[in-house]
Amino acid sequence: MTTTAAATVRTRVHIPLSFSDGYQVTAEVVTFHGLSDGAEHVALILGDPAAAATPLVRLHSECLTGDVFGSARCDCGPQLREAVESIATTGGVLLYLRQEGRGIGLYNKLDAYALQDAGLDTYEANTALGLPEDARDYTAAAQMLTALRITELNLLTNNPDKARQLRDLGVSVSRTVPTGVHTTPSNLRYLHAKVEHTHHTIALAPVASLVG
């Protein structure tokens, strides 16, 4: 188990959230001092985590194209919308992590998109740029959870690496809860790459059944 330095809560503020489909909820948004990577990550406390037997938590990596502009090349926007409601219903926290493009940044992500248009998958494109397949480190996420006094949680994710890293950092993940499957004609190849390459738990139809 890795020991991480302590972070502390900096600010708490309530923000009413409103989504394009009409769903509305108020989140307590928390900022932090002392995060390991110096980035401006935030926690959204939704519902009443204290009332939940085990709070539901999602680590959501920032995706400007999907979260803000509704890009159909990924499933990030629909996952964010789903996670907010699921967590608000159950009680828990959404950590919004500034890790655009699996940690490689916005410009590099768009460069990787261009390589995907030429035939590479999402992981091959990153390595072709001389970048890690996935550069994300969840040390800051563990610090945020500790600062919020959350030491045991259910993790809303399809990505086994998130649970593995949190456990290595001393956070108890009781179980993982998969997100819904949010497919579009533009993101099927991307989602299949995540299933086949990094074993994401996304229930997709076999590639052969998508032809014809």
HELIX and SHEET records of a PDB file:
HELIX    1   1 PRO A   49  ALA A   51  5                                   3    
HELIX    2   2 LEU A   64  VAL A   68  3                                   5    
HELIX    3   3 CYS A   76  THR A   90  1                                  15    
HELIX    4   4 GLU A  100  GLY A  103  1                                   4    
HELIX    5   5 LEU A  106  ASP A  117  1                                  12    
HELIX    6   6 THR A  122  ALA A  128  1                                   7    
HELIX    7   7 THR A  139  ALA A  147  1                                   9    
HELIX    8   8 PRO A  160  ASP A  168  1                                   9    
HELIX    9   9 LEU A  188  THR A  198  1                                  11    
HELIX   10  10 VAL A  207  LEU A  210  5                                   4    
SHEET    1   A 7 THR A   8  SER A  18  0                                        
SHEET    2   A 7 GLN A  24  HIS A  33 -1                                        
SHEET    3   A 7 VAL A  42  LEU A  46 -1                                        
SHEET    4   A 7 GLY A  92  LEU A  97 -1                                        
SHEET    5   A 7 LEU A  56  SER A  61  1                                        
SHEET    6   A 7 GLU A 152  LEU A 156  1                                        
SHEET    7   A 7 SER A 172  VAL A 177  1                                        
END                                                                             
